[in-house]
Amino acid sequence: MSSEKEIRYIKPEEAADFQKVSAASFIWKFDAEVDSTVKCPVLAAFDNGKLIAGVETYDFRTNFCGNILNALFVDGVCSQPEHRRSGGIREIFRKIGETAVENDWVFGFLHPFSVSYYEKFGYAYLNRMFGIIVPFDSLRNIPRNTDAALYTDEQFEELSALHNKCALKENLIPLKDDKKHFCDKPLENANYTYFRRNENGEADGYVRFTVNKPNDLVVSELFVLSPEALRGIIGFLRNYDGIAKNLVVQNQYQGSPFACMADRLDGVVYERNGGSAGRIYNMKKLLENNAYPEEYGKFRILSIDEFEQNKGVFEVEYQNGKAVVTHRPQGDYDISLTAPAAAKLMLAGEGHTAETAAYIDGVEIKGNADDFFRAFPHRPTRFCDCNWMV
């Protein structure tokens, strides 16, 4: 790595330089008038004063086991082609990890173009998301209704509270606490958000969608608090079956509410939507905020990580849903985890056992790690950007 590299957030007057690097990296047309600003903080690498690589960064809050924690989403990872493999991106990710504790980021996420590439920076693939395509004809058993209201910014507080309540039911769903997180100009961009209220007048579900005539009504967000809310939303969407043949619900996972409904329908097709990768930036804080079993348990993790806050042995002793976490530089352990392996076992919500974890790279089980696996069972888990960056 060149000793002359500097890693820092760009200044406003350097936005165009970053956009040029992005254009060269992803092969899109640079417009000097349009692309002279950036929509978020950009952390960049400079070599001899020249911007050679950068990433877009988004702070947000998310649910983990009923606790609201701070996280970082990284997007737009790019480098000038002639400066690739010079260490710029690696140094940017190192800077993120080194400053994570002071910024209170417990974990970070991104959408990987290559799983193996981002594993080098400690990220692991977490979600295998898929879209569900259902012919509208297969939804005839759900009565049509008009019990939904078009969202305007006047309902922001209500919809924000609804979304955040739904987020507490699934790990890693980003919270929405800003009006920019919702679309309130449907006629301008043909992107609609509707929500419904239950018999008590309380908002209990919402949907965001576009229509690609004549084939598909495409749902990008669907959040509900009850089976009745889900049936109500789907019944409302049936009003569009005259202009679209199929209902397409994106960003689903096995066991999600709509996936459970779709399992009972005919003619359903599943298509891969990609997924997300995650990394733990503060192991101790994650362990302290995990939800533990009621019965007593104890385990020791040897964390193999380049970041000081995550290096060493973490001893966890839990009972009654809580735990005491001790961090020491070295010592005996029950299970050893590299950074990607730790993310896979502790964030993905897959509920591994000692037998299945043995097939994951970066996992070494030295002693009896049953108490560790009991502390990280299967959990509804879904990270998606959910349009919170709009």
N, C-alpha and C positions, 0 to 999 in steps of 0.2 A: 504494500500500500504506500502510495506517495505521501511523504511527510507534509506536503503542501496542501493536502485536502482539508477543506473546512466544511463542517456540517452545521447548518443553522437554518432557521426559518427565513424565507425570502422576504425582502422588503417590497412594498407596493410597486415601486418602479422596476422591480425584477420579474413581475408577473409575466410580461411578454416573453422574457427569456425562457421561463419555464414552459410556457405554451409552445414555444418553438421546439424545445426538446421533446415535448409530448407529441407534437405533430410529426417530427422526424422519426420518433420511436414507433408510433402507431400508424403512420402514413395517412394523416388527414391534412386537409388544406388549412393553412394558417391565414387568418384574416386580421390584419393589424388593427382595424377598428374594433372588431368584436372580441378579439382574444388578447386584449391588453390588461385584463383583470383575471383574478381567480376567485372561486366561490368559497374557498376554505383555506385554512393555514396550510402552507406547503413547506415541508422539510426537505432541504436540498443539499447536494454535495457540490462543492466548488473545487476546481483544480486550477491553481494559479489564477484565482479570481474568476474563472469561467464556470458558469453553471453547467454541470455535465449530467446530473441525475436528480430526480426528485420524486416525492410521493405526496399525495393529498391526504390530509389527516382530519378526522372528525371525532371530537369528543362526544360521548353520549353516556346515558345511564341505562342499565339493564338489570333484569331480575336474575338472581341466582339463589335458588332454594328459599325464595320469599324475602331475600335481602336485596336492596337496591345498591348496586355497586357501579363504580365508574369504569369505563372501558374506552378503547380507541379502535376506530375502524380506519383502515388504510386502503386507499384506492389510487388509481392513476399512476401506478408504479412505472416509471419510465427512465430511460437513460439514452444519451446521445449514442447512436450506433458505433461510432468510432471510439467511444470511451467505454464500451461494454467490457465486462470482465476485468475492470481496473479497480474494483472494490468500492465503487461509489454507493451502490444500493446496499451492500453489506454494511458499510459504515453508517448509513442512515438507520437501518434496523438496529444496529448496535446502540446508536444514540437514543432511539426510542426506548430500548430496554434499560439503558443506564439511567434514564430520567423518569422511568415509570413510577417509582415510589414517590418522588417529589410531586409528580402530577396526579398521583392516586389512581393510576390505571392498574386494575387488577388483572385484566386480560385484554388481548387484542384480537381483531378479526380482519379477514380479507376474503375476497373471492379469487381463488388461485387459478391461473392459467396452466400451472404445472404443480402438482402436489409435491413431487420430488424436489423441485427448485425451492419452494418455501419451507420444506423440512430443514433445509440448511440454516434457516433462521429461527428454528424452533417451533414452527407451525405444523399442525396436523389436520388432516381432513376430518371434519366433524359431522356434517350433515349430507346425506344423500337425498336431496330434494327432488320431487317429481311433480309433474303436472297431471291432472286428471281430466280426461275428455269424456263428457257424458252427453249422449244425444238428448236433446230436450224431450223427445218422445218417451224416453225412459223415466222421466220425472212426472208423468201424468198422475201418479198416486199422491203427489203433493199439491194441495189446492192452491190455485192462484190467489193472490191477495194484493191489496194496494196499501198495506200497512207499513209503509216506509216513507221517510221524508228526505228530500234532497238536502245535503249538507251545505250550509253557508257559514261564514266565519262567526255569525251570531251564536252558533251552537258549539263553538270551539271548546269551551270549558266542559260541556257535557260529553263531547266526543273524546276529548283528551282523557277524561276520567274513565270513560268506558274502555278505551284502548289500554290504558295502564292497568285497569282491573283485569282485563283479559291477559295482559302480559304476565301478571303474577301467577297465572296457571301454567305457564310454560317457561322453562329456563332459557335465558339468553335473548328473549324478545326485547328489542330496544323500546324504551319508553318514549312517548311523544308528549312534549310539553311546550311546543312552540307552534304558532299558527302555520309556519312554513311546512310543518310536517303533514299537513292535510291539503288536499286540492279543493279550492273554493272557486275555481273559474272553469267549470265544466264545458261551457259553450265555446270557450277559446281553445281548449285542447282536447275536447271530446273524451275527457276522463272524468267519470262520475263517481261520487261517493254518496251512498244512501245509508241511513240508519233506521232502526225500528225501536219502538218502545213496547214494553210488555203491558199487561192489563193494569198494572199499578202505575203506568206512566213513566217507568224507568227505562232508559236506554239499555238494551241488552244484546245488541249485535249491529255490525256495520259491514258494508262491502264496498270495494272500490273496483271499477271495471271500465273497460273500453269495449267497443263492438267493431269487429272486423267483418263487415258484411261481404258475402251472404253466409259465411260459414260459422264464425265463432264469436261468442261473447266471452271475453277474457277477463277473469278476475285476478287481480294482482294482490288484493288484501281481502281476507275474510276472517273476522273475529267475532266470536259469539260466546255468551255466558251459559247457554243452556241448549238442550236439544230443541226446545220450542223455538228459540231464537234462530237456530240453524234452519229449521223447516220454514219459518217465516221469511227469512232472507231468500231461500231458494224459491219459495212460492212467489215472491215478488219478482225475482229474475225471470220466472216463466212468462212474464208479460212481454218479454222480448223474443219469444220463440217464433214470432212472425218474421223477424228480420235476421235471425241466426239459427243455424241448425244445431249447434253444439254449445254446451256450457263448458268452458275450460277454466279450471281452478288451479292456479299456479302455487308454487312454494308449499307443497304438502309433504308430509312424512307419514310413515307407517304409524297408525294409531291416532292421527289427527282427526278432529271431529268430522270433517267432510270426507276423509278417506274411509272412516267407519261407515258413513252413509253410502258411499260409492260401492263398497263391498257387497251391497245388497241389490245393486242395479245391474241391468243387462246392457250390453254393448259398450262397456267402459274400456277406455284405452289409457294406458299410463305412458308418459314420456318423461325422460330425464330433464330436469331443470338446472342441473349443476349442483352447486352446494357451496359451503363455506369452510374456511380453515381458521383455526384458533390457536392462541398461544397464551400460556400463563405468564404474567409479568410479576406477580406478587404471590408466591406460593403460600406464605404464612397467612396472608389475609384471606385467600381463597379457602384454606383449610379452616380458618376460624369462622367463616360464614357458611360452611357446608351444613346441611341438615343431617344429623346423625341418628342412629337407632336409639331406642329407649334402653336396650340392654347394654351392659358394660362391654367395652372393646378397647383394644390398644394396638397400634401398629407404628412402624418406623419406616420412613421413606428415605432412601438415598437419592437425592435429586442431582442429576448430572446436567449442569446448565452453565452457560458462559457468564450469566449475570450474578453478581455477588449476592443479591437478595434471595436468590433461589438455590445457591450452592449449598451442599452439605446435607445433614440429616435432620429430618423433621419428625419429631415424635408426637403422636396424637393419642390422647387418652380421652375416651368419650363415654358418656352415659346420660340418659334422660334427654336425648336430642342435642346436647351441647358437648363441647370438647375443650380441652386445654392443649395448646400447641406450643411445643418447645423446639427452638431452632439452634442447632450446634454445628460447628464446622465439620466434624467427623464423628464416627462412632459406628456401632453395629446397626444393622438394618434388616428388615424383613423383605422389602421389595426395592429394587433399584429402577429408576425411570430416567430416561433422557427427556429433554424438553418436549419433543413431539409425542413421545409415549405418555407423558404426564397429561398433556392436553387430551389425548385420545381417551384415557381411562377416567379422567376427572371432570372433563367438560362435555363430552359428546353425549352422555346420558344413555349409553348403550347397555350398561349393566353387565360388564364382563365378569367372568370367574377366573380363577387361577388357570384353569384348563384352556379357556379361549384366549386369555391374555398372553399365554406363552407363545402364541403365533404372531404377536405384535413386535416389530423391531424396536429395540430399546428397552425391553422389559426383561428384568432378571428377578426371579423369585428365589430368595435365599432361605427364608424361614417360612413360618406359617403366616400367610398374608390374608387369611380368611376375614379378619376384622377390617382390613382395608377394603376388600371387595363388598362387604356388607355396608360399608359407609358410602359406597358409590353405586347404588342399584340403578336399574332402568328408570329413567325419568323423561317425561315429555320435554323435548329440547329442540329448539328451532331458532337458529340465528338467520335472519334475513334483513336486508336493509329496509324493507317495508316502506320504501319511499320517504323515510324520515330525513333524507338528504335533500329533498326537493326545495 
